[in-house]
Amino acid sequence: MEQLGLMKNQNRKGNGLSLYWKECKKVLRSLTFLLYTAAIVFMYYTQFSGELKFPEAMPEPGLGNYGTVAREEPEVLVPKAIDSLIIEYLQNSYQAYPLGFVKYIHLLEKKQQQIADIIEEVSGITKEQLDNYKDFIRGEMVIGENNEVIYKEPQIPQVSIPETLTYERFRELMREADQIIGGGSQYSDEFIIENFSHVPKTYEEALAEYNQFINKDKVTRAYARLYCDYIGVVLAILPVFVAVSLTVMDRRARMEQLIRAKEVSSAKIVFTRYAALVTVMFLPVVVTAFAAQAEIIKLYPGKTLDLFAFPKYTIGCLIPAIMISAAVGVLVSEMFSILPAIFIQGAWWFGSIFTGSLTGKIGKFTLVVRHNSLYKSDLFYENFGNLVFNRIFFTAVSLAAVALAALIYEQKRRGYGDEIQIFHKIGRHKSKA
């Protein structure tokens, strides 16, 4: 009773700001937040900081090697895709990503026949020749005589692409093969160019890309995107742990009884806690982003830099990531318990990681937004509208989820709704107030 009276007196004297600071201190002192901070710092130093060791150099003419680029070149794509389809047919093992996860598909005889028909049309090799081929060797990396790693070319039947085969017909047949395999294969429109049409980058292409990095991206915008790519991966999952740990702390402190005091509204309590969570979890991001920008300034003396790039990108891209992950923790742990909150966010995060694109494709409803390159900014700007929609959407969903959590919280303060809790024991009773 004395503890309850003390809580009431504090609520009468206090205000929203004091409650906010109290919740911030609670998060800062939690072990889960320390682990969260350690994970952010670990991600920064192991993944991103390597990009800050040397400045990007302007390409020089005559080097002959400027990297590769995925570009639709039929003369490159067609033979490589045919060889791959033959190899997979001979093994009856087709690599696909139907749900974003790698899966090896084994086809029944009827579908193998359909794949063989496609191979015959694009290569002139019959099913009988394929089935009777005894010298098959899959391409693989091997150790040479001087312990160097070399690539051993695959050994497959001789391919003779018919002169009558048009590129349009070839792509149509590849789509058919993809459907037979079950979708998401290497031969789908989504993956075929990336898998089979990497070509050497020209000096002109490399120079244009560098100039865009310097002049359009002002250097820091490119680095800020890459920073958000790496840090965003962990921010889409880790905040849920910090959020549910706050719930655990309250329950251990027997807050189920204390929260029934009526001096502060449920909405104020829940949204203040949520604001404290988001604010405190953004602090390690601010520190590492500031450190990154300081290193970039030293790497590129004399260059015109966008000094607001890191603030803009981290606020626009990363705060919504923190918000949605924390909101799931707040809502689901309030509705059920901490384990479902972690499971739901973990499953969502895992699926998004494996279904999303590393660079160039940003979906309107993709949880983990990625652009894993200092370059390819044209692809990023092409998808910029989707990015803006995505971040606004998840911000709105986060606030709606917290509002729903506040409604549930209010019911519990009134003594109702405890029966929906699972995986932990809470008495089912109504208050006498």
N, C-alpha and C positions, 0 to 999 in steps of 0.2 A: 504494500500500500504506500509506503514511503517513497518507493521508486516511482510509482505511478503519479504520486502527487508532485514529485520533483519534475517529472516529464511535463506535467500540465503547467507548472509555473514557468518552465523554460519556454514552452510553446506560447504562453501569454506574452512573455517579454520579448521573445525572439521575433524575427521577421524572415522574409524569404531569403535575404542575402546571408544571414547567419546560418540558416539551414543549408544553403548551398555550400558555404565554406566548410561546414561540418561534414557534409557528404564528400566533398573533395578530399578532406583530410583522411576520411575513412578509406577512400580508394587508394590514396597515396601510401598509406601504411599497410596495405594488404600485401601478402606474399604473392598473390596471383598477379598483381600489377607489377611487382618487381620482376617476376618471370616474364611477363608480357614485354616489359622494357628491355630485358636481356635478349629476348627473341628479336625485337626490332633492331637492336644494335648488332646482333649476330648477323641478321639478314643484310644489314647495311655494309658491314665489313667483309663478309664472305662473298656477296653477290655484286654489290654496286661499287664499292670503293676501288675495285680493280680497274674500273673505267676512268678513274681519276689519276692514274699513275703517269700517263703520257697524253699530251694533246693530240687531237686528230690532225694528221698531216695532210697538206694539199697533195693530191696525186701528181706525179711527175710523168711527162710523156716518155714513151719508149720502154717502160718497165715490163710490159707484156703481161702482167698479172695484177688485175685490179679486183679480184674476187669474182663471184658469180651472181647472177640474178635470175629469178624465175620469170621466164618470158615465153610466150606461146610461139614456139618455133617448130612447125610440123616435121621438118627433116630431123630434128633431134628427138621430139616427143614420140613419134610413131614407132621407130625401131626399139626404143627403150621400153615402151609400154608393151609391145608385142613380146619381147624377150621376157619381161616380168610375168606376163600372163602364161607363157609356156612353162616357165619355172614353177609357178604356183600350180598349174595343171598337173605337171609331172609329180609333184609332191602331194597333190590334192590337199593343199593347205593355203587358204586365201586370207591374206591379212586385211582386216576391215576395222572400222571404228563406228559401228552402228549406233552406239549411245555415248560416243566419246571415249570409250575404253577400247584398248586394242583387243581384238578377238581373232582367233584363227578358225576359219570356217572350213569344214570338210563336207564336200558335196556328195550326194547320192549319185548313182550311175546315170540317171536320167538328166540331171543337171550337168554332170561332167560331159555328157554327150553334147549338150547345148554349148558349153564352153568350147569343146573340141570343134564344133561347127564354126564358131566365131574365129578360132585360131586358123582353121583351114582357109576361111575367106580372106583373112588379113596376111597370112604367111605362106599359103600353099601347102602346108604340112597337114596330112590327113590324120584322123584319129588312130588308124592302124599304125602309122609311122610313129606317132607319139607313144602309143602303148608298147611298141616293140623296141623302143630306143633303150639301149643298155648302158650307154656311156655317160649318163647324166651326172653332172657335177654342179652343185649350186655355187655361185660366187661367194667367196669368203676371204676374210683377212687371215693371213698365215705369217709365220716367222720365217724369214729367209736365212741364208747361210751365214750372214754376218749379223744375225739377230735383229735385222731390220724388219719392220712390219710391211708386208706387201699385199696387194689385193690380187687374189687368184681369180681370173675370169671364169664365168660359168661355162659349162660345156653342155650345149643343147643342140637339137637338130638344126640343120642349115635353113635359114629363113630366106624366102624369096618373095618380097612384097610385090603383089600383082600391079602392073602398070595401070590397070583399070580402076584400082582402088582410090577413090577420092578421099580427101581429108575429112569432108563432111560425113561420108559414109563410115569412115573409121571411127569418128567420134560417136556416131550413132550406135555402132557395134560395141563400143566401150561402155556406153550407157546401158546397153542390154546386158553386158557381162556384169556390170555393177548390180543390176536388178536381180540377176540369177544368184549372185553371191549373197544378196540380202541387203544391199545398200551400205553406204559409208566405206566402200572399198577404195583402193588406190586408183581405180578407173572412173570414179565419179567426177562430175564436172567440178566439184569442190576441191578435189585433191590431185587431179591428173596432171595439171601444169606444174604444181609445186613438186610433185614426185618425179616427173620424167622430162622436164624441160628447163633444167638449170643450164644456162649458157654463160660463157665468159663475159664479164662486164667490160665495155670499151672504155678507153681513156676519157672520151667525151662524156659518157654516162657518169663515170666516177667523178669527173670535175664538176659536172652539173649538180651532182648530189652533194659534193663538198660545199659548193657555193651556196646552195640552199641551206645547208647546215649553218654556214657563217652569216649569210645575209638575211634569210627569211626567218630562221629559227633563232637568230642572235645567240647561238651556242647554248645558252642556258635553257631555252625552251626544250631543246632536244634532250639535254641531261635531265631536266625536270620530268619529262615524259618517262624516261627510262627509270628514274628514281621511283616514280609512282607505280610503274610496272612491277618492280621488285617488292617494294614495301606494300603495295596494294594486295599482293598475294596473301600475306600474313594478316593484314588488317581485315580481310573478309572472313576470318575465322577466329583469331585470338580474342577480340573483344567479348565474344560470348562467354568465355571463361571468366573474365573479370566481372562481367555483369552477374553471372550466376553465383560467383563467390561472394558478392555483396549480399545476395539473398541468403546464402548459407550463414554469413556473419550475423544477419538480423535474426535468423531463426535460432541460432545458438544463444543469442542474447535475449531470447524469449520475446521478440518483437511482436509475435502474434497477439500477445496480450496488450502490450504497450500501444500498439497502433490504433487501438479502439478509442483512444482519447480523441475528442472532437474538435480541438482548438485549431488544427490545421487541416485543410481540405485534402481529400485523397489525391485529387489532380495535382495539387501543389507539391505533395510529398513525392509522388511518382515522377513527375516531370523534373523536379529539382534534383532527385537522385540521378535521373537519366542525363540531365545536363551536366552534372558533376562527372559522371562516367565518361561522357564524350569529351569534355574539356580536358580532364586529366590524361585520358588515353591519347589525346592529340599532342601532348607535351613532348614525348620522345620523337615524334615525327618532326616537330618544329626544330628540335635540337639537331637531329641528324640532317635535316634539310638545310639548316643554316651552315652546318659543317661542310656539306657538299658544295654549297654555293661559294663558300670561302675558298675551297680548294680549286674550284673552276676559275675564279677570278685570278688566282695565282698562275693557273695553267695557261691562260689566254690574255697576257698583258697587251694592251693596245687595241684589243678587239672591242667592238661595240656589243655590249651584253644587255640582255633584258634582266635587270635586277629584280623585277617583280615576278619573274617566271615561276620560281619555286613557291612563293606565297599563293599565286593564282592556281597553280596546278595542284598543290597539296590541299588547299581549301576546297577547290572544285571537285577533285577526284577522290581524295582520301577521307575527308570528313564524312561524306555519304557512306563510304565503306564501313567506317567505324560505327556510324549511326545504325545501319541495318543489322549488323552483327550483334551490337549491344541490344537493339530493340527486340530481336528474337530471344535473347537471353532474358530480358525483362518480362516479355509477354508469356513465353512458354513456361518459364519457371514459376510465374504467378498463376498460370492456368493449371499446370500439372506439377512439374518438379524440375530439378536441374538436369537430370539425365536426359529427358526428352529434348530439352533445349539444346544441349550439346550435340545430341544425335542429329537433330533436324538441321542445325546450322552446318555441322560437319558433312552430312550427306549432300546438302546443297552446295557447299564449297567444293567438295570433291568432284561432284558432277560438273560444276562450272569450269574447274581447272582443266578437265579432260575433254570438254566439249568446245571450249573457247579457242579462239585463234591467238597464236603468239603475237602476230603482227598483221595489221591490215584490216581486220574485220571486228567491228564493235557492234554487238547486238543491243537492241533497245532494252532487253530484259536480262542481259548477261550480268551475273553477280560480280565476277572477277574480270575487270576491264584491263586488257593488256596491249602494250605496244613495245615489244622487246627489242628495240633498235634505236640507235641514235639517228638513223636515217629513215628512209621511206616515209618522210613527212607528208607526201602527197596522199598516201593511203590514210594517214591519220586525219588530215583535213577533209578528205572525202567522207569520212565517218564522223566528223565532228558534231553534226546534228544529232546523230544517234547517241553520241556520248553525252551531250547536254540533256537530251530526253531521259537517258538512263539514270544519270545522277539526280535529276529532279524527281523522277519517278520513285527511286529508292529513298530519297529524303522524305517524300510524302508518305510512302508506305511505312517508314520508320515511325513518323509522328502518329500515324493512325494506329499502329501497333501499340505504342506507348499509351495512347488515349484509351484503347481497349483494356490495357493492363490496369489503368487507373480505375476504370469501371469495375473490374473484377476485384481490385483492391478495396474499393468502397464497399462492395458486397461483403467482403470478409470482415471489414471493420464493423459492419452491422450484424455480423454473426452468421451470414449466409454464404453458401458457395464453397465451404471447406470440403464438401464431399467430392469435388472434382479433383482434389489433390491426389496424386498417386506417388508410389515409390518412397513415401515417408509418412510418418504417423502424425496426424493432426486430429485433435478432438473435434467431433461433430456436435457443436452446440451453438446456441444462440446467446447473444449477450442479453443481460437483463435490463439494459438501459431503456 
